[in-house]
Amino acid sequence: MALKDYSDEFRADAVALYESTPGATYKGIAADLAVSRGSLREWVVRARAQRGEAPGRPPT
C-alpha cells in the first residue's frame, strides 16, 4: 500500500475534529476521513506534544 501525503491543514482539521467530537474514537474518525487509525493517532499525539499537553483525551 502506498503512503499518502496529507497536507498540514488536513492533519490539523482531522485532529480538531477528533478532539471536538464527544465520544469520538480514532477508529471512527479515521474511517470517516478515509485515513488509517494509526495515522490519526500519530497526528493527535504530535499536535498535543506541540501544545505541551500530555497524551490522552482532554478532560470534559
DSSP file (Angstrom, degrees, kcal/mol; ACC not computed):
  #  RESIDUE AA STRUCTURE BP1 BP2  ACC     N-H-->O    O-->H-N    N-H-->O    O-->H-N    TCO  KAPPA ALPHA  PHI   PSI    X-CA   Y-CA   Z-CA
    1    1 A M              0   0    0      0, 0.0     2,-0.2     0, 0.0     0, 0.0   0.000 360.0 360.0 360.0 132.7    0.0    0.0    0.0
    2    2 A A        -     0   0    0      1,-0.1     2,-0.3     0, 0.0     0, 0.0  -0.482 360.0-114.5 -77.6 144.7    1.4    3.4   -1.0
    3    3 A L        -     0   0    0     -2,-0.2     2,-0.3     1,-0.0    -1,-0.1  -0.593  28.1-139.6 -76.7 138.7    1.8    6.1    1.7
    4    4 A K        -     0   0    0     -2,-0.3     2,-0.7     2,-0.0    -1,-0.0  -0.771   4.7-138.1 -99.2 146.5   -0.4    9.1    1.2
    5    5 A D        -     0   0    0     -2,-0.3     2,-0.3     0, 0.0    -2,-0.0  -0.901  21.8-166.0-106.3 108.2    0.9   12.6    1.8
    6    6 A Y        -     0   0    0     -2,-0.7    -2,-0.0     1,-0.1     0, 0.0  -0.721  22.8-112.4 -95.3 143.1   -1.7   14.7    3.7
    7    7 A S     >  -     0   0    0     -2,-0.3     4,-2.3     1,-0.1     5,-0.2  -0.279  23.6-115.3 -69.0 158.0   -1.4   18.4    3.9
    8    8 A D  H  > S+     0   0    0      1,-0.2     4,-2.6     2,-0.2     5,-0.2   0.875 118.4  54.4 -59.5 -37.5   -0.7   20.1    7.3
    9    9 A E  H  > S+     0   0    0      2,-0.2     4,-2.6     1,-0.2    -1,-0.2   0.915 107.3  49.0 -64.3 -43.4   -4.2   21.7    7.1
   10   10 A F  H  > S+     0   0    0      2,-0.2     4,-2.4     1,-0.2    -2,-0.2   0.926 112.6  48.3 -61.5 -44.8   -5.9   18.3    6.6
   11   11 A R  H  X S+     0   0    0     -4,-2.3     4,-2.4     2,-0.2    -2,-0.2   0.921 112.2  48.5 -62.1 -44.6   -4.0   16.9    9.5
   12   12 A A  H  X S+     0   0    0     -4,-2.6     4,-2.5     1,-0.2    -1,-0.2   0.901 112.2  49.2 -63.4 -40.8   -4.9   19.9   11.7
   13   13 A D  H  X S+     0   0    0     -4,-2.6     4,-2.4     2,-0.2    -1,-0.2   0.889 110.2  51.2 -65.3 -39.0   -8.5   19.6   10.7
   14   14 A A  H  X S+     0   0    0     -4,-2.4     4,-2.4     2,-0.2    -2,-0.2   0.913 111.3  47.5 -64.1 -43.1   -8.6   15.9   11.5
   15   15 A V  H  X S+     0   0    0     -4,-2.4     4,-2.8     2,-0.2     5,-0.2   0.929 112.1  50.0 -63.1 -45.5   -7.1   16.5   14.9
   16   16 A A  H  X S+     0   0    0     -4,-2.5     4,-1.8     1,-0.2    -2,-0.2   0.898 110.5  50.1 -61.3 -41.0   -9.6   19.3   15.6
   17   17 A L  H  X S+     0   0    0     -4,-2.4     4,-0.8     2,-0.2    -1,-0.2   0.935 112.5  46.8 -62.6 -46.6  -12.5   17.0   14.5
   18   18 A Y  H >< S+     0   0    0     -4,-2.4     3,-0.7     1,-0.2     6,-0.3   0.934 115.4  45.2 -60.1 -47.4  -11.3   14.2   16.8
   19   19 A E  H 3< S+     0   0    0     -4,-2.8    -1,-0.2     1,-0.2    -2,-0.2   0.743 115.0  47.1 -72.8 -22.8  -10.8   16.5   19.8
   20   20 A S  H 3< S+     0   0    0     -4,-1.8    -1,-0.2    -5,-0.2    -2,-0.2   0.462  91.9  88.8 -98.3  -1.4  -14.1   18.3   19.3
   21   21 A T  S X< S-     0   0    0     -4,-0.8     3,-2.0    -3,-0.7    -1,-0.1  -0.854  77.6-132.0-101.7 109.1  -16.3   15.3   18.9
   22   22 A P  T 3  S+     0   0    0      0, 0.0    -2,-0.1     0, 0.0    -3,-0.0  -0.339  90.4   7.8 -59.1 132.5  -17.6   13.9   22.2
   23   23 A G  T 3  S+     0   0    0      1,-0.2    -2,-0.0    -2,-0.0     0, 0.0   0.554  92.2 157.3  75.5   7.8  -17.1   10.2   22.4
   24   24 A A    <   -     0   0    0     -3,-2.0     2,-0.3    -6,-0.3    -1,-0.2  -0.294  26.0-155.9 -66.1 149.1  -15.1   10.0   19.2
   25   25 A T     >  -     0   0    0      1,-0.1     4,-2.4     0, 0.0     5,-0.3  -0.883  26.8-120.3-119.3 156.4  -12.7    7.2   18.6
   26   26 A Y  H  > S+     0   0    0     -2,-0.3     4,-2.6     1,-0.2     5,-0.3   0.930 116.1  52.5 -57.5 -43.4   -9.6    7.1   16.5
   27   27 A K  H  > S+     0   0    0      1,-0.2     4,-2.1     2,-0.2    -1,-0.2   0.919 111.1  45.1 -60.4 -46.2  -11.3    4.2   14.5
   28   28 A G  H  > S+     0   0    0      2,-0.2     4,-2.1     1,-0.2    -1,-0.2   0.936 116.9  42.2 -66.6 -48.1  -14.5    6.2   13.9
   29   29 A I  H  X S+     0   0    0     -4,-2.4     4,-1.9     2,-0.2    -2,-0.2   0.911 114.0  52.9 -66.8 -41.2  -12.9    9.5   12.9
   30   30 A A  H  X>S+     0   0    0     -4,-2.6     5,-2.4    -5,-0.3     4,-0.9   0.910 109.5  49.1 -59.9 -42.4  -10.3    7.7   10.8
   31   31 A A  H ><5S+     0   0    0     -4,-2.1     3,-0.6    -5,-0.3    -1,-0.2   0.914 109.4  52.1 -63.8 -42.1  -13.0    5.8    8.9
   32   32 A D  H 3<5S+     0   0    0     -4,-2.1    -1,-0.2     1,-0.2    -2,-0.2   0.855 117.3  38.8 -60.9 -34.8  -15.0    9.0    8.3
   33   33 A L  H 3<5S-     0   0    0     -4,-1.9    -1,-0.2    -5,-0.1    -2,-0.2   0.460 108.8-122.1 -96.1  -2.5  -11.8   10.7    6.8
   34   34 A A  T <<5S+     0   0    0     -4,-0.9     2,-0.3    -3,-0.6    -3,-0.2   0.905  71.4 122.1  59.7  44.5  -10.6    7.6    5.0
   35   35 A V      < -     0   0    0     -5,-2.4    -1,-0.2    -6,-0.1     2,-0.1  -0.838  69.6 -89.8-124.6 166.7   -7.2    7.6    6.8
   36   36 A S     >  -     0   0    0     -2,-0.3     4,-2.1     1,-0.1     5,-0.2  -0.475  27.4-126.0 -77.5 151.0   -5.6    4.9    8.9
   37   37 A R  H  > S+     0   0    0      1,-0.2     4,-2.5     2,-0.2     5,-0.2   0.891 111.7  54.2 -59.4 -41.1   -6.3    4.8   12.6
   38   38 A G  H  > S+     0   0    0      2,-0.2     4,-2.3     1,-0.2    -1,-0.2   0.877 106.2  50.9 -63.6 -39.1   -2.6    4.8   13.3
   39   39 A S  H  > S+     0   0    0      2,-0.2     4,-2.4     1,-0.2    -1,-0.2   0.945 111.2  47.6 -63.8 -47.5   -2.1    8.0   11.2
   40   40 A L  H  X S+     0   0    0     -4,-2.1     4,-2.3     1,-0.2    -2,-0.2   0.922 111.7  50.6 -60.2 -44.2   -4.8    9.9   13.0
   41   41 A R  H  X S+     0   0    0     -4,-2.5     4,-2.7     1,-0.2    -1,-0.2   0.922 110.3  49.8 -60.0 -44.4   -3.5    8.8   16.4
   42   42 A E  H  X S+     0   0    0     -4,-2.3     4,-2.6     1,-0.2    -1,-0.2   0.901 109.9  50.9 -62.1 -41.5    0.0    9.9   15.5
   43   43 A W  H  X S+     0   0    0     -4,-2.4     4,-2.5     2,-0.2    -1,-0.2   0.907 111.8  47.5 -63.0 -41.5   -1.3   13.3   14.3
   44   44 A V  H  X S+     0   0    0     -4,-2.3     4,-2.4     2,-0.2     5,-0.2   0.934 112.2  49.0 -65.4 -46.3   -3.2   13.8   17.6
   45   45 A V  H  X S+     0   0    0     -4,-2.7     4,-2.2     1,-0.2    -2,-0.2   0.921 113.8  46.4 -59.7 -44.9   -0.2   12.8   19.7
   46   46 A R  H  X S+     0   0    0     -4,-2.6     4,-2.4     2,-0.2    -1,-0.2   0.910 111.2  51.4 -65.1 -42.6    2.1   15.2   17.8
   47   47 A A  H  X S+     0   0    0     -4,-2.5     4,-1.4     1,-0.2    -2,-0.2   0.912 111.8  47.0 -62.0 -42.4   -0.4   18.0   18.0
   48   48 A R  H  <>S+     0   0    0     -4,-2.4     5,-3.1     1,-0.2     4,-0.4   0.892 110.9  51.5 -67.2 -39.0   -0.7   17.6   21.7
   49   49 A A  H ><5S+     0   0    0     -4,-2.2     3,-1.1     1,-0.2    -2,-0.2   0.899 107.5  53.0 -63.8 -40.0    3.1   17.4   22.2
   50   50 A Q  H 3<5S+     0   0    0     -4,-2.4    -1,-0.2     1,-0.3    -2,-0.2   0.816 110.4  48.0 -65.0 -29.8    3.5   20.6   20.2
   51   51 A R  T 3<5S-     0   0    0     -4,-1.4    -1,-0.3    -5,-0.2    -2,-0.2   0.453 118.6-113.8 -87.7  -1.6    1.0   22.3   22.5
   52   52 A G  T < 5S+     0   0    0     -3,-1.1     2,-0.2    -4,-0.4    -3,-0.2   0.715  70.1 139.9  77.3  21.2    2.8   20.9   25.6
   53   53 A E      < -     0   0    0     -5,-3.1    -1,-0.3    -6,-0.2    -2,-0.1  -0.630  55.1-111.6 -96.7 155.2   -0.1   18.7   26.6
   54   54 A A        -     0   0    0     -2,-0.2    -1,-0.1     1,-0.1    -3,-0.0  -0.504  43.5 -94.2 -77.2 152.6    0.1   15.2   27.9
   55   55 A P  S    S+     0   0    0      0, 0.0     2,-0.1     0, 0.0    -1,-0.1  -0.259  84.3  64.6 -62.4 157.0   -1.2   12.4   25.7
   56   56 A G  S    S-     0   0    0     -3,-0.1    -3,-0.0     2,-0.0    -8,-0.0  -0.353  93.4 -49.1 112.9 166.0   -4.8   11.3   26.2
   57   57 A R        -     0   0    0     -2,-0.1     3,-0.1     1,-0.1   -38,-0.0  -0.463  60.2-112.0 -71.8 140.5   -8.2   12.9   25.9
   58   58 A P        -     0   0    0      0, 0.0    -1,-0.1     0, 0.0    -2,-0.0  -0.379  43.6 -91.6 -66.9 152.4   -8.6   16.3   27.4
   59   59 A P              0   0    0      0, 0.0     0, 0.0     0, 0.0     0, 0.0  -0.333 360.0 360.0 -64.0 147.2  -11.0   16.4   30.4
   60   60 A T              0   0    0     -3,-0.1    -3,-0.0   -38,-0.0     0, 0.0   0.397 360.0 360.0-108.8 360.0  -14.6   17.2   29.6
